[in-house]
């Protein structure tokens, strides 16, 4: 099979997994596992998997000064990122959360401008402005579903998650190039466990494992294995064979997949606010990524 086609297939599968995760994880929380307990299971599970995989690859020593950088990247990429995402998802709806996640490219651009003095053109400024209007609209007026207990705050937490992930991408850029991806991510998750254990420890003790149905165990396993590990490896392969701008386009598909799946299983519904906010965010992200692609060329 052509390597480009294989890379496109890998990124498509990763996007599909991300899209399904919103509803699959929502089915687990907060009935069977509270969000912080779920995060603890996810991080400990992924840490175990990546350190096991690390036994079969060439060892690479981490430079002392880079441990602090990985620790900082882990705080924003694992700790704050995952804690706010699962907590937000537990009190909002899958569609709203998936739309909010699309703001990541906008946040990457903002943090790149602040931290590495990356120039922002007029078109990208317009994109950021339009995208943030859609974000504010969804956070402020997106609460009309009984599925979430506090949709507005939940949407805000998912936005914090997207901002945290955007900052992580900026901080981790040089580290990802410098080290073997498995070596980097196993340390990333190990440090991440330090941040999530204090939040998840008390909640994990409250879990009645014997009362959890088999299908919920499958949901938990899906998030640990596929969402945390397979998507990373597939996206990594895609980035090695495709342009970053090509891979970034797939972020548009996540809310589409999440919406279709949520509507099929009846876990969420559409309304005018969600549709309007989605259109504004999509336009904003399009203007941001389009400008970046032109600059690259």
Residue pairs with C-beta under 8 A, 6 or more apart in sequence:
3 241
4 241
4 242
6 237
6 241
7 237
7 238
7 240
7 241
7 242
8 238
8 242
10 234
10 235
10 237
10 238
11 234
11 235
11 238
11 242
11 247
11 250
12 250
12 253
13 230
13 234
14 230
14 231
14 234
14 235
14 238
14 250
15 250
15 251
15 253
15 254
15 257
16 257
17 226
17 227
17 230
17 231
18 227
18 231
18 254
18 257
18 258
19 98
19 253
19 254
19 255
19 256
19 257
19 258
19 260
19 261
20 222
20 257
20 258
20 261
21 222
21 223
21 226
21 227
22 89
22 94
22 95
22 97
22 98
22 258
22 261
22 262
23 94
23 258
23 261
23 262
23 265
23 267
23 268
24 219
24 222
24 223
25 38
25 86
25 89
25 219
25 223
25 227
26 89
26 90
26 93
26 94
26 267
27 216
27 219
27 267
28 38
28 216
28 219
28 220
28 223
29 35
29 38
29 86
29 89
29 90
30 90
32 207
32 211
32 212
32 213
32 216
33 41
33 203
33 207
33 212
33 220
34 90
34 203
34 206
35 83
35 86
35 87
35 89
35 90
35 203
36 83
36 86
36 87
36 196
36 199
36 200
36 203
37 200
37 203
37 204
37 206
37 207
38 86
38 200
38 220
38 223
39 82
39 83
39 86
39 196
39 199
39 200
40 193
40 196
40 197
40 199
40 200
40 201
40 203
40 204
41 200
41 204
41 220
41 224
42 82
42 86
42 223
42 224
42 227
42 228
43 78
43 82
43 189
43 192
43 193
43 196
43 228
44 193
45 224
45 225
45 228
46 189
46 224
46 228
46 229
47 186
47 189
47 190
47 192
47 193
49 224
49 225
49 228
49 229
50 182
50 185
50 186
50 189
50 229
51 186
51 190
53 182
53 186
54 182
54 183
54 186
57 180
57 182
57 183
58 180
59 183
60 179
60 180
60 183
62 70
62 179
62 183
62 187
66 175
66 178
66 179
67 187
69 171
69 174
69 175
70 175
70 184
70 187
70 188
70 191
71 191
72 171
73 168
73 171
73 172
73 175
73 188
74 187
74 188
74 189
74 191
74 192
74 194
74 195
75 191
75 195
76 164
76 165
76 167
76 168
76 171
77 164
77 165
77 168
77 169
77 171
77 172
77 188
77 192
78 188
78 189
78 191
78 192
78 195
78 196
79 192
79 195
79 196
80 160
80 161
80 164
80 195
81 161
81 164
81 165
81 168
82 161
82 192
82 196
83 195
83 196
83 199
84 157
84 158
84 160
84 161
84 164
85 97
85 157
85 158
85 161
87 154
87 157
88 97
88 100
88 153
88 154
88 155
88 156
88 157
88 158
88 160
88 161
89 97
89 154
89 158
90 154
91 148
91 149
91 150
91 151
91 153
91 154
91 157
92 142
92 148
92 150
92 151
92 153
92 154
92 155
92 157
92 158
93 145
93 147
93 148
93 151
93 154
93 262
93 267
93 268
94 258
94 259
94 261
94 262
94 267
94 268
95 255
95 258
95 259
95 262
95 268
95 269
95 270
95 274
96 138
96 142
96 148
96 151
96 154
96 155
96 158
96 268
96 274
97 154
97 155
97 158
97 258
98 254
98 255
98 258
98 259
99 138
99 255
99 274
99 277
99 278
99 281
100 135
100 138
100 139
100 155
100 158
100 159
100 161
100 162
101 158
101 161
101 162
101 251
101 254
101 255
102 162
102 251
102 252
102 254
102 255
102 281
102 282
102 285
103 131
103 132
103 135
103 159
103 162
103 163
103 166
103 281
103 284
103 285
104 162
104 165
104 166
104 169
104 251
105 166
105 248
105 251
105 285
105 288
105 289
106 127
106 128
106 131
106 132
106 166
106 284
106 285
106 288
107 162
107 163
107 165
107 166
107 167
108 166
108 169
108 170
109 118
109 120
109 124
109 128
109 288
109 292
110 128
110 166
111 166
111 167
111 170
112 118
112 170
113 119
113 120
115 170
115 171
116 170
120 128
121 291
121 295
123 287
123 290
123 291
124 287
124 288
124 291
124 292
126 287
127 283
127 284
127 285
127 286
127 287
127 288
127 290
127 291
128 284
128 288
129 284
130 280
130 283
130 284
130 287
131 280
131 281
131 283
131 284
131 285
131 287
131 288
132 284
133 280
133 284
134 276
134 277
134 278
134 279
134 280
134 281
134 282
134 283
134 284
135 159
135 277
135 281
137 273
137 276
137 277
137 280
138 155
138 273
138 274
138 277
138 278
138 281
139 152
139 155
139 156
139 159
140 152
141 273
142 151
142 152
142 155
142 273
142 274
142 277
143 150
143 151
143 152
143 155
144 151
144 271
144 273
145 151
145 268
145 269
145 271
147 267
147 268
148 154
172 184
172 188
175 184
176 184
181 232
181 236
185 232
235 247
238 247
239 247
243 296
245 289
245 292
245 293
245 296
248 289
249 289
251 285
252 282
252 285
255 278
259 268
259 270
262 268
263 269
263 270
